[in-house]
Amino acid sequence: MTRPSTILWLSDGHGQYIPQLFAKSFQDRAKNVEGVSDDDWAALDAGPDHSEYWDAWSDVIDNAIVTDDAGQTFRVYQDGDCWLVPIGMTWDEEADAWRWPHPLTTGANDND
């Protein structure tokens, strides 16, 4: 089994519009994104002038689970760029990168 990699979703060049573009990038929100309230979607759709825009984006970062068409699940991470990080990956301080916590093996008892 191949593990998914991080996905660069939106570059930091979009600036304050990253949350709004994130929201607009999902045609079928009910299918692809869990953990985001209707109120948060509405604030993101409205854009950065909405009074709850940044609070809604914070909720997305903290709670959203994105599922791709292959059934892989990701959380949202932003440090400048907006990334989708596969659930199960952890931040490796030494490498300054997202990494899988242990190597993928191909043994008969592999649970990855």
Secondary structure, 3 states (H helix, E strand, C coil): CCCCCCEEEECHHHHHHHHHHHHHCCCCHHHHEECCCHHHHHHHHHCCCCCCHHHHHHHHHHHCEEECCCCCEEEEEECCCEEEEECCCEEECCCCEEECCCCCCCCCCCCC
